[in-house]
Amino acid sequence: MSDSHLVYSTSTGRIDQPKPEKELHAKLFKDGFIRIERQTKGRKGKGVMLVVGIDPKDHDLKKLAKTIKSKMGQGGAVKEGIIEVQGDDRDKLKGILEALKFKVKIAGG
């Protein structure tokens, strides 16, 4: 128990520990392209499109996801540096991203 730390004291109550900042480990590609992947694994057969390879230091992923979702007319989320968009219209998504000045490749089947 040498690594123990105080989490509660009877005189002051719960002691909040500072939480370490979570770093985003976005998957980046050397060729400068971003990829649109399709995934159904773990989603009960429902497909989502994953936009992979956008550097979160250069772009606000939440704003970008909101723009994409509104133009696509579909839902989605940002998880671990990856933008998820519901549905499977990768060609339309590619057109939207290219209009936003990204170099895009469609990956996978």
MIBA-971164 format. One record per residue: residue number from 1; y, z negated, x of N, C-alpha, C in turn; residue in three letters; chain. Coordinates in nm, 4 decimals, decimal comma, padded with zeros to 6 digits. Layout:
BEGIN
<node i="NUM" n_north="Y" n_up="Z" n_east="X" ca_north="Y" ca_up="Z" ca_east="X" c_north="Y" c_up="Z" c_east="X" aa="ALA" ch="A"/>
...
This chain:
BEGIN
<node i="1" n_north="-00,1197" n_up="00,0000" n_east="00,0820" ca_north="00,0000" ca_up="00,0000" ca_east="00,0000" c_north="00,1247" c_up="00,0000" c_east="00,0855" aa="MET" ch="A"/>
<node i="2" n_north="00,1184" n_up="00,0631" n_east="00,1995" ca_north="00,2354" ca_up="00,0699" ca_east="00,2865" c_north="00,3395" c_up="00,1682" c_east="00,2352" aa="SER" ch="A"/>
<node i="3" n_north="00,2989" n_up="00,2666" n_east="00,1494" ca_north="00,3918" ca_up="00,3656" ca_east="00,0958" c_north="00,4451" c_up="00,3273" c_east="-00,0418" aa="ASP" ch="A"/>
<node i="4" n_north="00,4357" n_up="00,1998" n_east="-00,0772" ca_north="00,4792" ca_up="00,1595" ca_east="-00,2111" c_north="00,6316" c_up="00,1568" c_east="-00,2183" aa="SER" ch="A"/>
<node i="5" n_north="00,6816" n_up="00,1814" n_east="-00,3381" ca_north="00,8250" ca_up="00,1748" ca_east="-00,3602" c_north="00,8487" c_up="00,1022" c_east="-00,4919" aa="HIS" ch="A"/>
<node i="6" n_north="00,9606" n_up="00,0348" n_east="-00,5016" ca_north="00,9927" ca_up="-00,0487" ca_east="-00,6158" c_north="01,0350" c_up="00,0381" c_east="-00,7338" aa="LEU" ch="A"/>
<node i="7" n_north="00,9676" n_up="00,0224" n_east="-00,8479" ca_north="01,0023" ca_up="00,0982" ca_east="-00,9674" c_north="01,0505" c_up="00,0085" c_east="-01,0810" aa="VAL" ch="A"/>
<node i="8" n_north="01,0244" n_up="-00,1228" n_east="-01,0709" ca_north="01,0675" ca_up="-00,2134" ca_east="-01,1763" c_north="01,0948" c_up="-00,3499" c_east="-01,1151" aa="TYR" ch="A"/>
<node i="9" n_north="01,2009" n_up="-00,4113" n_east="-01,1614" ca_north="01,2348" ca_up="-00,5460" ca_east="-01,1177" c_north="01,2630" c_up="-00,6297" c_east="-01,2418" aa="SER" ch="A"/>
<node i="10" n_north="01,2143" n_up="-00,7528" n_east="-01,2425" ca_north="01,2349" ca_up="-00,8376" ca_east="-01,3601" c_north="01,3820" c_up="-00,8728" c_east="-01,3797" aa="THR" ch="A"/>
<node i="11" n_north="01,4610" n_up="-00,8700" n_east="-01,2743" ca_north="01,6019" ca_up="-00,9041" ca_east="-01,2890" c_north="01,6876" c_up="-00,7859" c_east="-01,3362" aa="SER" ch="A"/>
<node i="12" n_north="01,6533" n_up="-00,6627" n_east="-01,2944" ca_north="01,7357" ca_up="-00,5472" ca_east="-01,3316" c_north="01,6649" c_up="-00,4469" c_east="-01,4227" aa="THR" ch="A"/>
<node i="13" n_north="01,5344" n_up="-00,4541" n_east="-01,4359" ca_north="01,4624" ca_up="-00,3589" ca_east="-01,5192" c_north="01,4158" c_up="-00,2399" c_east="-01,4381" aa="GLY" ch="A"/>
<node i="14" n_north="01,4032" n_up="-00,1245" n_east="-01,5037" ca_north="01,3531" ca_up="-00,0034" ca_east="-01,4385" c_north="01,4522" c_up="00,0426" c_east="-01,3316" aa="ARG" ch="A"/>
<node i="15" n_north="01,3983" n_up="00,0796" n_east="-01,2177" ca_north="01,4789" ca_up="00,1297" ca_east="-01,1069" c_north="01,4519" c_up="00,2789" c_east="-01,0954" aa="ILE" ch="A"/>
<node i="16" n_north="01,5542" n_up="00,3591" n_east="-01,1210" ca_north="01,5398" ca_up="00,5046" ca_east="-01,1162" c_north="01,5425" c_up="00,5519" c_east="-00,9722" aa="ASP" ch="A"/>
<node i="17" n_north="01,4435" n_up="00,6301" n_east="-00,9382" ca_north="01,4358" ca_up="00,6882" ca_east="-00,8052" c_north="01,5003" c_up="00,8266" c_east="-00,8090" aa="GLN" ch="A"/>
<node i="18" n_north="01,5751" n_up="00,8641" n_east="-00,7059" ca_north="01,6306" ca_up="00,9998" ca_east="-00,7039" c_north="01,5172" c_up="01,1011" c_east="-00,6966" aa="PRO" ch="A"/>
<node i="19" n_north="01,5258" n_up="01,2022" n_east="-00,7829" ca_north="01,4219" ca_up="01,3049" ca_east="-00,7865" c_north="01,4596" c_up="01,4165" c_east="-00,6894" aa="LYS" ch="A"/>
<node i="20" n_north="01,3620" n_up="01,4623" n_east="-00,6119" ca_north="01,3922" ca_up="01,5730" ca_east="-00,5202" c_north="01,4211" c_up="01,6994" c_east="-00,5997" aa="PRO" ch="A"/>
<node i="21" n_north="01,5143" n_up="01,7796" n_east="-00,5468" ca_north="01,5496" ca_up="01,9048" ca_east="-00,6144" c_north="01,4324" c_up="02,0017" c_east="-00,6051" aa="GLU" ch="A"/>
<node i="22" n_north="01,4074" n_up="02,0667" n_east="-00,7155" ca_north="01,2978" ca_up="02,1624" ca_east="-00,7205" c_north="01,3472" c_up="02,2966" c_east="-00,6673" aa="LYS" ch="A"/>
<node i="23" n_north="01,2790" n_up="02,3469" n_east="-00,5666" ca_north="01,3156" ca_up="02,4759" ca_east="-00,5093" c_north="01,2399" c_up="02,5863" c_east="-00,5817" aa="GLU" ch="A"/>
<node i="24" n_north="01,3076" n_up="02,6961" n_east="-00,6024" ca_north="01,2426" ca_up="02,8116" ca_east="-00,6617" c_north="01,1809" c_up="02,8950" c_east="-00,5509" aa="LEU" ch="A"/>
<node i="25" n_north="01,0531" n_up="02,9218" n_east="-00,5645" ca_north="00,9860" ca_up="03,0072" ca_east="-00,4674" c_north="00,9571" c_up="03,1395" c_east="-00,5353" aa="HIS" ch="A"/>
<node i="26" n_north="01,0613" n_up="03,2182" n_east="-00,5531" ca_north="01,0460" ca_up="03,3469" ca_east="-00,6200" c_north="00,9734" c_up="03,4430" c_east="-00,5271" aa="ALA" ch="A"/>
<node i="27" n_north="00,8888" n_up="03,5244" n_east="-00,5866" ca_north="00,8151" ca_up="03,6238" ca_east="-00,5107" c_north="00,9068" c_up="03,7438" c_east="-00,4877" aa="LYS" ch="A"/>
<node i="28" n_north="00,9437" n_up="03,7665" n_east="-00,3617" ca_north="01,0328" ca_up="03,8770" ca_east="-00,3270" c_north="00,9547" c_up="03,9834" c_east="-00,2506" aa="LEU" ch="A"/>
<node i="29" n_north="00,9963" n_up="04,1079" n_east="-00,2672" ca_north="00,9276" ca_up="04,2192" ca_east="-00,2032" c_north="01,0176" c_up="04,2802" c_east="-00,0960" aa="PHE" ch="A"/>
<node i="30" n_north="00,9578" n_up="04,3239" n_east="00,0130" ca_north="01,0331" ca_up="04,3776" ca_east="00,1266" c_north="01,0997" c_up="04,5111" c_east="00,0967" aa="LYS" ch="A"/>
<node i="31" n_north="01,0429" n_up="04,5886" n_east="00,0020" ca_north="01,0978" ca_up="04,7212" ca_east="-00,0249" c_north="01,2221" c_up="04,7183" c_east="-00,1132" aa="ASP" ch="A"/>
<node i="32" n_north="01,2617" n_up="04,6008" n_east="-00,1633" ca_north="01,3834" ca_up="04,5892" ca_east="-00,2425" c_north="01,3649" c_up="04,6191" c_east="-00,3899" aa="GLY" ch="A"/>
<node i="33" n_north="01,2448" n_up="04,6565" n_east="-00,4307" ca_north="01,2173" ca_up="04,6847" ca_east="-00,5708" c_north="01,1772" c_up="04,5565" c_east="-00,6423" aa="PHE" ch="A"/>
<node i="34" n_north="01,2064" n_up="04,5515" n_east="-00,7724" ca_north="01,1499" ca_up="04,4460" ca_east="-00,8548" c_north="01,0368" c_up="04,5084" c_east="-00,9349" aa="ILE" ch="A"/>
<node i="35" n_north="00,9405" n_up="04,4285" n_east="-00,9742" ca_north="00,8228" ca_up="04,4789" ca_east="-01,0439" c_north="00,8197" c_up="04,4272" c_east="-01,1872" aa="ARG" ch="A"/>
<node i="36" n_north="00,7687" n_up="04,5120" n_east="-01,2760" ca_north="00,7422" ca_up="04,4713" ca_east="-01,4134" c_north="00,5911" c_up="04,4684" c_east="-01,4282" aa="ILE" ch="A"/>
<node i="37" n_north="00,5371" n_up="04,3493" n_east="-01,4501" ca_north="00,3937" ca_up="04,3326" ca_east="-01,4644" c_north="00,3615" c_up="04,2953" c_east="-01,6087" aa="GLU" ch="A"/>
<node i="38" n_north="00,2407" n_up="04,3257" n_east="-01,6520" ca_north="00,1957" ca_up="04,2876" ca_east="-01,7846" c_north="00,0894" c_up="04,1804" c_east="-01,7679" aa="ARG" ch="A"/>
<node i="39" n_north="00,0965" n_up="04,0764" n_east="-01,8502" ca_north="-00,0001" ca_up="03,9682" ca_east="-01,8388" c_north="-00,0435" c_up="03,9216" c_east="-01,9767" aa="GLN" ch="A"/>
<node i="40" n_north="-00,1738" n_up="03,9015" n_east="-01,9933" ca_north="-00,2264" ca_up="03,8450" ca_east="-02,1177" c_north="-00,3088" c_up="03,7205" c_east="-02,0900" aa="THR" ch="A"/>
<node i="41" n_north="-00,3360" n_up="03,6925" n_east="-01,9656" ca_north="-00,4226" ca_up="03,5812" ca_east="-01,9275" c_north="-00,3650" c_up="03,4477" c_east="-01,9749" aa="LYS" ch="A"/>
<node i="42" n_north="-00,4463" n_up="03,3720" n_east="-02,0463" ca_north="-00,4055" ca_up="03,2401" ca_east="-02,0931" c_north="-00,3071" c_up="03,2439" c_east="-02,2083" aa="GLY" ch="A"/>
<node i="43" n_north="-00,2951" n_up="03,3583" n_east="-02,2754" ca_north="-00,1976" ca_up="03,3716" ca_east="-02,3835" c_north="-00,2641" c_up="03,4161" c_east="-02,5137" aa="ARG" ch="A"/>
<node i="44" n_north="-00,3952" n_up="03,3937" n_east="-02,5247" ca_north="-00,4721" ca_up="03,4275" ca_east="-02,6442" c_north="-00,4584" c_up="03,5748" c_east="-02,6807" aa="LYS" ch="A"/>
<node i="45" n_north="-00,4564" n_up="03,6614" n_east="-02,5793" ca_north="-00,4503" ca_up="03,8050" ca_east="-02,6023" c_north="-00,3114" c_up="03,8611" c_east="-02,6233" aa="GLY" ch="A"/>
<node i="46" n_north="-00,2126" n_up="03,7757" n_east="-02,6387" ca_north="-00,0745" ca_up="03,8233" ca_east="-02,6569" c_north="-00,0184" c_up="03,8630" c_east="-02,5211" aa="LYS" ch="A"/>
<node i="47" n_north="00,0393" n_up="03,9800" n_east="-02,5143" ca_north="00,0909" ca_up="04,0301" ca_east="-02,3880" c_north="00,2364" c_up="03,9924" c_east="-02,3648" aa="GLY" ch="A"/>
<node i="48" n_north="00,2692" n_up="03,9664" n_east="-02,2397" ca_north="00,4080" ca_up="03,9475" ca_east="-02,1992" c_north="00,4334" c_up="04,0344" c_east="-02,0767" aa="VAL" ch="A"/>
<node i="49" n_north="00,5600" n_up="04,0692" n_east="-02,0581" ca_north="00,6006" ca_up="04,1437" ca_east="-01,9397" c_north="00,6670" c_up="04,0442" c_east="-01,8449" aa="MET" ch="A"/>
<node i="50" n_north="00,6291" n_up="04,0505" n_east="-01,7194" ca_north="00,6858" ca_up="03,9630" ca_east="-01,6182" c_north="00,7759" c_up="04,0448" c_east="-01,5272" aa="LEU" ch="A"/>
<node i="51" n_north="00,8992" n_up="04,0013" n_east="-01,5106" ca_north="00,9920" ca_up="04,0662" ca_east="-01,4185" c_north="00,9910" c_up="03,9825" c_east="-01,2910" aa="VAL" ch="A"/>
<node i="52" n_north="00,9329" n_up="04,0392" n_east="-01,1854" ca_north="00,9081" ca_up="03,9667" ca_east="-01,0616" c_north="00,9868" c_up="04,0300" c_east="-00,9482" aa="VAL" ch="A"/>
<node i="53" n_north="01,0403" n_up="03,9475" n_east="-00,8589" ca_north="01,1036" ca_up="03,9985" ca_east="-00,7379" c_north="01,2554" c_up="03,9897" c_east="-00,7372" aa="GLY" ch="A"/>
<node i="54" n_north="01,3144" n_up="03,9216" n_east="-00,8355" ca_north="01,4602" ca_up="03,9049" ca_east="-00,8378" c_north="01,4934" c_up="03,7777" c_east="-00,7617" aa="ILE" ch="A"/>
<node i="55" n_north="01,5841" n_up="03,7879" n_east="-00,6661" ca_north="01,6229" ca_up="03,6726" ca_east="-00,5851" c_north="01,7131" c_up="03,5801" c_east="-00,6670" aa="ASP" ch="A"/>
<node i="56" n_north="01,6694" n_up="03,4563" n_east="-00,6942" ca_north="01,7510" ca_up="03,3650" ca_east="-00,7744" c_north="01,8800" c_up="03,3211" c_east="-00,7038" aa="PRO" ch="A"/>
<node i="57" n_north="01,8895" n_up="03,3449" n_east="-00,5733" ca_north="02,0128" ca_up="03,3115" ca_east="-00,5013" c_north="02,1218" c_up="03,4148" c_east="-00,5279" aa="LYS" ch="A"/>
<node i="58" n_north="02,0808" n_up="03,5385" n_east="-00,5569" ca_north="02,1759" ca_up="03,6474" ca_east="-00,5787" c_north="02,2111" c_up="03,6689" c_east="-00,7254" aa="ASP" ch="A"/>
<node i="59" n_north="02,1211" n_up="03,6316" n_east="-00,8165" ca_north="02,1409" ca_up="03,6580" ca_east="-00,9587" c_north="02,1121" c_up="03,5329" c_east="-01,0398" aa="HIS" ch="A"/>
<node i="60" n_north="02,1863" n_up="03,5154" n_east="-01,1485" ca_north="02,1604" ca_up="03,4063" ca_east="-01,2418" c_north="02,0486" c_up="03,4514" c_east="-01,3352" aa="ASP" ch="A"/>
<node i="61" n_north="01,9288" n_up="03,3978" n_east="-01,3149" ca_north="01,8131" ca_up="03,4439" ca_east="-01,3901" c_north="01,8254" c_up="03,4148" c_east="-01,5392" aa="LEU" ch="A"/>
<node i="62" n_north="01,8873" n_up="03,3045" n_east="-01,5760" ca_north="01,9005" ca_up="03,2713" ca_east="-01,7178" c_north="01,9922" c_up="03,3705" c_east="-01,7893" aa="LYS" ch="A"/>
<node i="63" n_north="02,1042" n_up="03,4056" n_east="-01,7265" ca_north="02,1947" ca_up="03,5046" ca_east="-01,7865" c_north="02,1279" c_up="03,6409" c_east="-01,7954" aa="LYS" ch="A"/>
<node i="64" n_north="02,0584" n_up="03,6784" n_east="-01,6891" ca_north="01,9896" ca_up="03,8064" ca_east="-01,6861" c_north="01,8807" c_up="03,8116" c_east="-01,7932" aa="LEU" ch="A"/>
<node i="65" n_north="01,8059" n_up="03,7025" n_east="-01,8076" ca_north="01,7012" ca_up="03,6973" ca_east="-01,9098" c_north="01,7611" c_up="03,7075" c_east="-02,0494" aa="ALA" ch="A"/>
<node i="66" n_north="01,8735" n_up="03,6426" n_east="-02,0708" ca_north="01,9381" ca_up="03,6485" ca_east="-02,2015" c_north="01,9818" c_up="03,7916" c_east="-02,2331" aa="LYS" ch="A"/>
<node i="67" n_north="02,0381" n_up="03,8604" n_east="-02,1343" ca_north="02,0796" ca_up="03,9996" ca_east="-02,1527" c_north="01,9595" c_up="04,0875" c_east="-02,1859" aa="THR" ch="A"/>
<node i="68" n_north="01,8522" n_up="04,0719" n_east="-02,1096" ca_north="01,7318" ca_up="04,1527" ca_east="-02,1306" c_north="01,6737" c_up="04,1261" c_east="-02,2695" aa="ILE" ch="A"/>
<node i="69" n_north="01,6619" n_up="03,9995" n_east="-02,3055" ca_north="01,6019" ca_up="03,9648" ca_east="-02,4350" c_north="01,6846" c_up="04,0177" c_east="-02,5513" aa="LYS" ch="A"/>
<node i="70" n_north="01,8165" n_up="04,0131" n_east="-02,5399" ca_north="01,9001" ca_up="04,0624" ca_east="-02,6494" c_north="01,8914" c_up="04,2142" c_east="-02,6611" aa="SER" ch="A"/>
<node i="71" n_north="01,8861" n_up="04,2851" n_east="-02,5472" ca_north="01,8751" ca_up="04,4309" ca_east="-02,5522" c_north="01,7369" c_up="04,4766" c_east="-02,5967" aa="LYS" ch="A"/>
<node i="72" n_north="01,6344" n_up="04,3982" n_east="-02,5652" ca_north="01,4981" ca_up="04,4315" ca_east="-02,6065" c_north="01,4713" c_up="04,3893" c_east="-02,7508" aa="MET" ch="A"/>
<node i="73" n_north="01,5449" n_up="04,2902" n_east="-02,7989" ca_north="01,5207" ca_up="04,2379" ca_east="-02,9327" c_north="01,3940" c_up="04,1550" c_east="-02,9394" aa="GLY" ch="A"/>
<node i="74" n_north="01,3605" n_up="04,0899" n_east="-02,8278" ca_north="01,2374" ca_up="04,0111" ca_east="-02,8199" c_north="01,2661" c_up="03,8794" c_east="-02,7512" aa="GLN" ch="A"/>
<node i="75" n_north="01,1742" n_up="03,7869" n_east="-02,7651" ca_north="01,1880" ca_up="03,6553" ca_east="-02,7037" c_north="01,1387" c_up="03,6566" c_east="-02,5609" aa="GLY" ch="A"/>
<node i="76" n_north="01,1540" n_up="03,5425" n_east="-02,4961" ca_north="01,1087" ca_up="03,5298" ca_east="-02,3589" c_north="01,1554" c_up="03,3999" c_east="-02,2982" aa="GLY" ch="A"/>
<node i="77" n_north="01,1356" n_up="03,3871" n_east="-02,1668" ca_north="01,1708" ca_up="03,2644" ca_east="-02,0963" c_north="01,1844" c_up="03,2931" c_east="-01,9471" aa="ALA" ch="A"/>
<node i="78" n_north="01,2396" n_up="03,1952" n_east="-01,8752" ca_north="01,2446" ca_up="03,1999" ca_east="-01,7293" c_north="01,1597" c_up="03,0845" c_east="-01,6786" aa="VAL" ch="A"/>
<node i="79" n_north="01,0571" n_up="03,1166" n_east="-01,6012" ca_north="00,9675" ca_up="03,0144" ca_east="-01,5473" c_north="00,9424" c_up="03,0414" c_east="-01,3999" aa="LYS" ch="A"/>
<node i="80" n_north="00,9755" n_up="02,9453" n_east="-01,3156" ca_north="00,9475" ca_up="02,9505" ca_east="-01,1719" c_north="00,9985" c_up="03,0778" c_east="-01,1053" aa="GLU" ch="A"/>
<node i="81" n_north="01,1196" n_up="03,1203" n_east="-01,1413" ca_north="01,1789" ca_up="03,2373" ca_east="-01,0786" c_north="01,1279" c_up="03,3703" c_east="-01,1318" aa="GLY" ch="A"/>
<node i="82" n_north="01,0541" n_up="03,3671" n_east="-01,2430" ca_north="01,0004" ca_up="03,4882" ca_east="-01,3050" c_north="01,0522" c_up="03,4957" c_east="-01,4474" aa="ILE" ch="A"/>
<node i="83" n_north="01,1019" n_up="03,6128" n_east="-01,4858" ca_north="01,1490" ca_up="03,6324" ca_east="-01,6226" c_north="01,0325" c_up="03,6849" c_east="-01,7056" aa="ILE" ch="A"/>
<node i="84" n_north="01,0016" n_up="03,6147" n_east="-01,8139" ca_north="00,8965" ca_up="03,6574" ca_east="-01,9061" c_north="00,9618" c_up="03,7129" c_east="-02,0316" aa="GLU" ch="A"/>
<node i="85" n_north="00,9172" n_up="03,8305" n_east="-02,0744" ca_north="00,9667" ca_up="03,8915" ca_east="-02,1972" c_north="00,8459" c_up="03,9217" c_east="-02,2845" aa="VAL" ch="A"/>
<node i="86" n_north="00,8510" n_up="03,8835" n_east="-02,4095" ca_north="00,7383" ca_up="03,9044" ca_east="-02,4997" c_north="00,7225" c_up="04,0520" c_east="-02,5330" aa="GLN" ch="A"/>
<node i="87" n_north="00,5993" n_up="04,0913" n_east="-02,5601" ca_north="00,5726" ca_up="04,2288" ca_east="-02,6001" c_north="00,5242" c_up="04,3141" c_east="-02,4843" aa="GLY" ch="A"/>
<node i="88" n_north="00,5137" n_up="04,4447" n_east="-02,5105" ca_north="00,4662" ca_up="04,5363" ca_east="-02,4073" c_north="00,5372" c_up="04,6710" c_east="-02,4200" aa="ASP" ch="A"/>
<node i="89" n_north="00,6646" n_up="04,6738" n_east="-02,3886" ca_north="00,7416" ca_up="04,7978" ca_east="-02,3865" c_north="00,8065" c_up="04,8079" c_east="-02,2481" aa="ASP" ch="A"/>
<node i="90" n_north="00,7210" n_up="04,8293" n_east="-02,1482" ca_north="00,7677" ca_up="04,8272" ca_east="-02,0097" c_north="00,8637" c_up="04,9411" c_east="-01,9772" aa="ARG" ch="A"/>
<node i="91" n_north="00,8481" n_up="05,0542" n_east="-02,0437" ca_north="00,9392" ca_up="05,1665" ca_east="-02,0169" c_north="01,0819" c_up="05,1334" c_east="-02,0625" aa="ASP" ch="A"/>
<node i="92" n_north="01,0943" n_up="05,0709" n_east="-02,1773" ca_north="01,2264" ca_up="05,0311" ca_east="-02,2275" c_north="01,2873" c_up="04,9252" c_east="-02,1356" aa="LYS" ch="A"/>
<node i="93" n_north="01,2050" n_up="04,8295" n_east="-02,0919" ca_north="01,2519" ca_up="04,7254" ca_east="-02,0010" c_north="01,2954" c_up="04,7858" c_east="-01,8680" aa="LEU" ch="A"/>
<node i="94" n_north="01,2214" n_up="04,8841" n_east="-01,8197" ca_north="01,2588" ca_up="04,9511" ca_east="-01,6940" c_north="01,3947" c_up="05,0184" c_east="-01,7081" aa="LYS" ch="A"/>
<node i="95" n_north="01,4177" n_up="05,0856" n_east="-01,8209" ca_north="01,5465" ca_up="05,1506" ca_east="-01,8450" c_north="01,6617" c_up="05,0516" c_east="-01,8479" aa="GLY" ch="A"/>
<node i="96" n_north="01,6401" n_up="04,9362" n_east="-01,9099" ca_north="01,7442" ca_up="04,8329" ca_east="-01,9172" c_north="01,7759" c_up="04,7799" c_east="-01,7779" aa="ILE" ch="A"/>
<node i="97" n_north="01,6721" n_up="04,7521" n_east="-01,6985" ca_north="01,6935" ca_up="04,6991" ca_east="-01,5632" c_north="01,7591" c_up="04,8030" c_east="-01,4721" aa="LEU" ch="A"/>
<node i="98" n_north="01,7224" n_up="04,9288" n_east="-01,4875" ca_north="01,7854" ca_up="05,0338" ca_east="-01,4066" c_north="01,9322" c_up="05,0506" c_east="-01,4443" aa="GLU" ch="A"/>
<node i="99" n_north="01,9660" n_up="05,0303" n_east="-01,5728" ca_north="02,1053" ca_up="05,0356" ca_east="-01,6157" c_north="02,1852" c_up="04,9197" c_east="-01,5564" aa="ALA" ch="A"/>
<node i="100" n_north="02,1157" n_up="04,8103" n_east="-01,5226" ca_north="02,1794" ca_up="04,6950" ca_east="-01,4585" c_north="02,1776" c_up="04,7065" c_east="-01,3060" aa="LEU" ch="A"/>
<node i="101" n_north="02,1479" n_up="04,8268" n_east="-01,2547" ca_north="02,1527" ca_up="04,8607" ca_east="-01,1111" c_north="02,0405" c_up="04,7970" c_east="-01,0285" aa="LYS" ch="A"/>
<node i="102" n_north="01,9234" n_up="04,7773" n_east="-01,0885" ca_north="01,8067" ca_up="04,7301" ca_east="-01,0144" c_north="01,7164" c_up="04,8491" c_east="-00,9847" aa="PHE" ch="A"/>
<node i="103" n_north="01,6454" n_up="04,8413" n_east="-00,8716" ca_north="01,5402" ca_up="04,9381" ca_east="-00,8405" c_north="01,4102" c_up="04,8791" c_east="-00,8955" aa="LYS" ch="A"/>
<node i="104" n_north="01,3436" n_up="04,9541" n_east="-00,9836" ca_north="01,2325" ca_up="04,8976" ca_east="-01,0603" c_north="01,1059" c_up="04,9807" c_east="-01,0429" aa="VAL" ch="A"/>
<node i="105" n_north="00,9920" n_up="04,9110" n_east="-01,0332" ca_north="00,8610" ca_up="04,9740" ca_east="-01,0361" c_north="00,7782" c_up="04,9046" c_east="-01,1430" aa="LYS" ch="A"/>
<node i="106" n_north="00,6944" n_up="04,9829" n_east="-01,2122" ca_north="00,6003" ca_up="04,9249" ca_east="-01,3065" c_north="00,4710" c_up="04,8993" c_east="-01,2317" aa="ILE" ch="A"/>
<node i="107" n_north="00,4255" n_up="04,7742" n_east="-01,2331" ca_north="00,3072" ca_up="04,7349" ca_east="-01,1565" c_north="00,1929" c_up="04,7030" c_east="-01,2503" aa="ALA" ch="A"/>
<node i="108" n_north="00,0735" n_up="04,7245" n_east="-01,2049" ca_north="-00,0444" ca_up="04,6890" ca_east="-01,2822" c_north="-00,0736" c_up="04,7896" c_east="-01,3917" aa="GLY" ch="A"/>
<node i="109" n_north="-00,1752" n_up="04,7586" n_east="-01,4722" ca_north="-00,2193" ca_up="04,8505" ca_east="-01,5763" c_north="-00,1619" c_up="04,8157" c_east="-01,7043" aa="GLY" ch="A"/>
